[in-house]
Amino acid sequence: MTLITLQNYIDGNYCAPTGGQYLEGFNPATGEVFSQVPDSREADVSLAVQAAKKALPAWKAMPADDRFRILNAIAEGIEANLTEFAEAESMDQGKPVWLAKTEMQRAAQNFRFYATAAIQFASESHQTDTRAINYTLRQPVGIVGCISPWNLPLYLFSWKIAPALAAGNCVVAKPSEFTPYTAYLLCRICNEAGLPAGVLNVVHGLGASCGQAIVDHPEIKAISFTGGTATGKHIASVAAPMFKKLSLELGGKNPNIIFDDADLEEAVKTTVRSSFLNQGEICLCGSRVFIHTRMYEAFKAMLLEQVAKMQVGDPADDKTRVGAIVSKPHFEKVLSYIELAKAEGGRVLCGGTAVKPPGFENGWFIAPTIIEGLSQSCRTNMEEIFGPVITIMPFETEEEVLGMANDTAYGLACTIWTTDLKRAHRMAEAIQSGIVWVNCWLLRDLRTPFGGVKQSGVGREGGWEAMRFFTEPKNVCIAY
């Protein structure tokens, strides 16, 4: 098999890592190495920063209409190469190709949305009695670092770099070393769209070396990071003494609450999706499912019936609903949590094992797993697993389930199922999370703020929140 050799993208050109070292890139569905990924270090990041510094004056001075045209052209380039991007993402991450196609469309929409934001983002003005007028200049931060995760590679990569570029910044970005392929392909689209050299620079490598160099570099003024809570804490400790702006979207242990007046069929159908989409490797997936006792047995029976029908295997098959786990270490981690759940007294109702689909016997597949009988306070219910594993638990009262839902270090998202409008408002206000969905899940509007509370992170992405993060406000006061 011929290996694909990826390269860094610095100053508008593809280039090899300065040290000449590469990492192995695996196809999770087969367990085979299919690519070589640059193992970039501090020297590569320094070159990227130099290129960004050179490009910054012209880019931030460029008329917003021109930035709009370039970002919109990038969106069109992704759409024109949708199949190529989707197949690359599936090969890199393990997800079904049909799912990857929807995410490529969302990545294109990110660029299109922020292309428009570049020409619509407005500043404020305030009249101070009859004495003066105050107005706010929104100026780009400068050079920013964007570090994206492996679960939704291009979508979350574009989620960061599109608003950063729209606001007039230059970017040094690092995709996950597990899933760098679509970020690599995007650089070609950026050149074709006319993005000036040095405005976007992509360096590949490990978090401990390449990512660390981005966080450490004194000329990178802001860091946007999506990933694990432990890494987020480390980034915050490094960035704080340098007074860098931080946006950290971290882990989640999201509750899915089903009251006894919920639409049973719709709640079950959406719970299957919110539990196991993308192999459960979405920060917004509901991993703790709380079901009212009067609904519990009916909900469980219907849930098990639908999950049993989910096809696990070939990512290229449109019938596949659960693809491969992203890496062997993560595969082993997820399986270890299933064993932990058993040790904690949990009963595995379905799944709970590795799967070897025909033709993909060496891939890293896990059957969608449902566990009951665990206490709310056990490790399985407190720690982020980030795989196709959920727990189900009964509850009696609104107060009881609210206490259990909030009894976690995380606070990213929550889903509530009820037809009682007053209850929906009460619960939405009392739940400790950055996002609450009522009678739906993952219904996203790019204008809304996105982020979590507690150990799920700080700051918000999306809409004007992202444009505010990637700009600095300057007040100007002029006396009459």
N, C-alpha and C positions, 0 to 999 in steps of 0.2 A: 504493500500500500504506500503510495506517495504521500508524504507528509506535507501539509500546508504550512508555510512559514509566514507568520505574521510579523509586522514591523511596527515600530513607533511612527507617529505622525508629528513632525516638528517643523515649524516654519514652512508649512505647506507641502512638505515632502515626506514620503515614506523613507525610513532609515532604520538601520540595524541598531541594537543597543550598543553603547560604547564599549562595554566589557565583553561583547561577543557571546554572552551566555543566554541560554534559552530554557524555558520550562516546558514540560510535557502537557499538552492539552488533550483531555480524554473525551470520548463519546460515551456518555453515561449509559446509553441503550446497549452498547456492545462491550463496554469496558476496555476498548482499544484506544491507543494513542493515535490521534489523527492530525495533530497540529503541533507546531513549535511556537511558543509564546515568549516574547522578549522578557528577559529577567533584568529589568531596568533598575538602575541605582541612582544615587544622588547626582552623578554627573549628567545623566540623561534628563533628570528633572531640572537641573540648572540650565541646560541648553533650551529646554521648553520655556522656562521663565525668561531667558534672554530674548527668545523669539517673541514672546507675548509682550515684553516690555517695549520692543522695537515697534510692534504693530499697534500698541495701545493708542497713541495720540491720534492717528488717522481714524481708527475705528470708532473711538468715542466721539470724534468730531463729525463723523459721517451723518448726513441727514437721515432722520428716522425712516423716510420713505425708501431709502436705499437699503437700509438694514431689513426693512419689511420685505423687499423684493428678494433678497438673498435667502432669508429664512424660509420664505414661502417656496422658493425654488428647491431648497433642501427637502421640504415636505413632499413636493412633487417628485423628487428623485427617489425618495423612499417608496412612494406608491408605485412608481414605474418599475421598481425592482422588488416588488413585494414578495414574490415566490422565492427569489434568491435569498433575501433576508430571512424569511420564515424558515427555510430549510437549514440555513446556517445556524439560526438560533436553536432550532430543535436538535441539531447535531451537537451543539455546544452544551445545551442545558438539559436535554432529555424530555422536554415537553412535547405533546402532540403538535404536528405541523399545523393543524387547523387552528389550534389555540395560538400558536406563534403568529399566524397571519393576523389574527385580531389585534395582537399586541403591536405588530408592525404598523397597523392602521392607527392605533392610538399614539404611537411614536410620531407618525406624520402629523397627527392632529396637534400634538404638543408644539411642534415647530410652527404650524399654521396659526395656532392660538396666540403664541408669543410674537409671531411676526406682526399680527394685528395689534398686540399690546404695545409694540414698539411705537406705533403711531397714535395710540389712544391713551397711554399712561399720562396722567395729568398731575400737576402740582397744585398746592393750595395758595390762597392769598387771604389776608385778613386786614380789614380796615381798623386802625386803632383810633376810635373816635374820629375827630377831624384833624388829627395831628400827623398821622403817618400811615403808610401802607406797608404791610409785611407780606412778602411772598417767599415761597420755599422752592429752592432749586433741588432737583433730584439728580444727583451726579453719580456716574458709575463708581463702584468701589475701586476698581483698577484691575489687578490680576487676581483671579479667584481660582480656588481648587475645588474640583467636583469629583467625588469618589462614590462610585455606584456599586450596587450589589449584584449577586449572581441569579437571583430568582426571576426578575423581569428585566433582563439585561438592557436591551435597547430602549424600552419604554422608560425605565427609570434613569438611564443615561441621558436621554433627550429631555426628560422632566427637569433635569438640573441645568444642562448646558443651554437649552433654548431660552429660558428667561435671562440667564446670565449674559448671553450674547445680545438679546433684544435690548437689555438695559445699557449696552455699550461697554461691557467688560471684555477682557481677553481671558481665556480659560486654559488652565492646565488640568487635564482630566485623566483619571485612572479608572477603567472598568475593572470588574473582578477578574482576577487571574484565572478563575474557573470558566468564565464565559466572555472572552474578549472579542469573539469573531465578528459580531455585528457592529461593534464600535469601530473595528478595523475597516469594515466595508463602508461605514458611514463617511469616513474621511475622503474616500473617492467621490462620494456624492457632494461633499462640501466643496471640493475643488471644482467639480462640474458646475456647481451653483454659483461660483464666483466668490466664495468666501476668501477674503484676503489672507495671504500667508501670515502665520503667527497668531491669528485671532483665536483659533482653536488648536490646541496641541494635546495629543493623546499619547500617554506613556503607559506601557503595560508592565506588570510585575507584581511582586508580592506586597502585601500590606505592610509588613514589618520593615521593608527596605524602600520600595518605591513610594508607597502611601505615606510612610513616615517622612520621607524627604519632602513631600508636598506639604505636609502639616508643619514641618520644621522651617520651611523656607521663609525668611523674613519679608520678602517682597510679595508673597501671596497673602492678601489681606483678609480673605474670607474663605471658610471651608464649608461646603455643603456635603454631608455624608449620610448615606443610608446603609445600615448594617446592624451588627450586634451591639447590645448594650455595653458589654465590657470594652469593646473597641471604642465606642462613643465616649465612655468615661476617660479612656486614655487620651483621645484626641482633645477633649476639653481640658485636661490637665496640662497638655503641651501648649495649646493655643492660648489659654487664659493669660499667662505672663506676657504674651506678645499682643494682647488685646485684639485678637482676630475676631471678626464676626463669625458666629457659628449657627448652623442649622443642622440639627442631628435628628434624623428619623430612625428610631431604634426598634427594639423588639416589641412583641405583643403576646398576650395570653387572653384572647378576646372572648367575652361571653356572648352566647346566643340564647336569648330568653324567650321561651314559648309559653304564653298564658293559655288558660283553658278556653278562652273565647276566640283563639286564633283560627284562621282558615287553615285547617289541618293539612289539606293536600298541598296548598301553596307553601306552607311553612316547611313541610318535609322536602319538597322539591328544591326549594332554595337552600335548605340546610345541607343537602347533599352537595350542591354546588359550592356553598361557602365553606364546607369542610375539606373538600378534596380537589377543587380546581387547582391545576398546576402542581399536583401531588401534595397539596396542602402547603406548598412553599410560597405562600403569599402572607405578608405581614398582617393583612386584614382578615385572614381566615378565622372563622369561629372554631376554637379548639375545645371550649368548655360549653356544653349544651345543657341548659337548665330547662326542665320540662315540668309543668304543673302536674301534680299527682293524678288529677282527673283525666289528663290527656296522656299520661306517661306511657301506658301499655299500648295504646293505639298508635301513638307517634312512633314508639320503638319498633313495632311490628312493620309499619309502613316504611320506616327508615331502612331497616335491615333488608326488606324486600327490594328496595331500589338500589341499595349499595351492592347487593349480590349480582345485579345485572351490569355493573360497571366493568368494562373491558380494560384489562391491564396489559400493556405490551407495546407493539410496534408503533413508534411515534408517527410513522408515515400513513398509518391506517386511520381513516376518518372516523372509524367506530371506536377507536381507543379513547378512553376517558382519563386514564391514569398512566402517565409516562414514567420515565426513569428518574430516580433520585440523582441529584446533580453530581455527586462525587462518592467515591467509596468511603472516605471518612464520615461523610454525612449519612450515608446509608447505614453504616455501622452504629452511628450515634442514635438514629431513629429506632433501630432494632433494639438497642440497649435500653431505651426508654420503655419499650413494650415489655421487656423482661422486668424492668423496675416496677411497672404497673402491676404485673402479676405478683411480685414480691410484696407489694403494698396492699394486696388483697383484691385487686381488680379482676373482673371476669371478662375475658375477651369474647365478645359476641360474634365478631366476624373478623376476618383478616388475621393480623398478628404475625404474619410470616413473610419471608422473602418469596418472590415469584420468579420463575424461570420460563418466560414465554418461549414458544418454539421459534428457533432462529435467533433468539436473544438470550441464550442461557448464561452468558457471561456479563450481562447487564445488571444494573442495580435497581431492581424493581421491588416494591413492597405493596402488598395488598391493602386496600383501604381498610382501616382498623377502627372498630368501635369498642370501647371499654366501659363497663358499668361497675358499680359497687365500691368506688373509691371515695375517700373522704375529701372534702374540699381543700383541706390543708396539706395533703400529701404532695410530695415533690412532683409527681406526674401532673398535678393540677396547678402547680406553682411555677414550673420552669418551662421555658419555651422549647418545644420539640421541633417545630417547623417541618412537619412532614404529614403524611396521610394518616394521622392518628387523632381521634377525638375521644373525649369522655362524655358520658351522659349521666345526669343527676336529677332526681326529683326535688320539687319544692312545694311548699304549702301556701305561703303568703308572700305578698309583695315585699314586705320588710325583710323576710328571710332571704329571698333571692337577691335583693339589692345588696345585702351584706356579703353574700357569697360572691356576687359579681365584682364587687369592689375590693375583695380580699385578695389582692395581688399587687406585686410591685409595679405592674404594667398598667397602662391606660391609653391604648391606641384607639380601638374601635369596639363597638357593641351593636348587636342586632336585637331588636325587640319585636315580638309578634303579639299583637292584640288588636281588637276592634274597638276598645274603649279609649276614646280620644283623650279624656282627662288622664287616664293612667299613662298613656303614651307620653304626654307632656310631663307628668310627675317623674316618670322613670328617666326620661331623656335629660331632665335637669339634674337629677341626683346621681346618675351614672358618672363615674370618674373616668372619662375617656375623651379623646379629641374629636371623635366621630361617632355619631349614633344614627343607625338606620332603623326605621320603623316600617315593618312589613315589606322589606326589601333588603338587598345586600349588593354592595359594589355598584350602586347607581351613582355615578360620578358626574360632577359638573366642574369643568376646569376653572370656573370662576371662584369656587369655594375654597376655604382654607383647609389644608391637610397637615396633620401632625398629631402628636400625642402628649400626654401628661405623665407625671411620675417618671419611671425609668424607660418610658417609651420615647423620651426625647425632649428637645427644646426647639422652639421656633416653629414656623409654619411654612409650607410650600403651597404652590397653587395660586392662580389668579394674581391679584395685586399684591398678595403677601409675598410672593416670590420676587416681584419687581421691587418691592420695598426692601427686601433682604439684600438684593444685589445693587442697591443704590444707597448713597448717603444723603440725608437731608441737610440742606444749608439754608438758614433763614437770612433773608435780606430785608432790612428795615430802612425805608426812605421817608424822611420827614417832608411834609408838605412845604 
